[in-house]
Amino acid sequence: AQSVTQPDIHITVSEGASLELRCNYSYGATPYLFWYVQSPGQGLQLLLKYFSGDTLVQGIKGFEAEFKRSQSSFNLRKPSVHWSDAAEYFCAVGPRTGTASKLTFGTGTRLQVTL
Amino acid sequence: GAVVSQHPSRVICKSGTSVKIECRSLDFQATTMFWYRQFPKQSLMLMATSNEGSKATYEQGVEKDKFLINHASLTLSTLTVTSAHPEDSSFYICSAPITEAFFGQGTRLTVV
């Protein structure tokens, strides 16, 4: 069965510091990979996605993620965190079906940013 | 990007009553929509797949008679929580896929 692991439940970083959120997955084949951000009481916003090609993908708000097949990982990074980045971040995987299918989510990482 | 609108964003209802949540794709047609449930400080769990013109597909452990899903058109799916109980209180969120999943804003349901 597929699964997504986000080992860090809660991370606190200072504004301006770099950030890396970890995501590992277990899947039968290389899935589609996503990172979403959720502000309190809000829906999910897509930060970036990996379908194929360049394993380093750029997203919105200055985020990037690197797909490493050998490690089954898709870690999210940002070189300099802003206070507005404080939110819950979810890694998700989905099957390669041509159109987005149902997703399996990790448990999320809550990011706190200190000033 | 594509927009998915979910309504209401917040609802409080009494135990035993039913609540309907709407999920609309505003600028594209969605033959399939997904309904997720999120408990406080937990991840999203897929409840069911809503299929336009046919029956929804429910995930294991989800009561289909409690969570009624109707996908009457290519832009609208509804989730009705029937005979709501306090344990049904949760955050419900829908998504509609194109090449990626677009999510509604979510609905915070509180059953009192």
Interface residues (C-beta under 8 A of the other chain):
Chain A: Y32 F34 Y36 G41 Q42 G43 L44 Q45 L46 K49 F51 F90 G94 T99 A100 S101 K102 L103 T104 F105 G106 T107 G108 R110
Chain B: G1 V4 Q6 T32 F34 K41 Q42 S43 L44 M45 L46 T49 F91 I93 S95 P97 I98 T99 E100 A101 F102 F103 G104 Q105 G106 R108
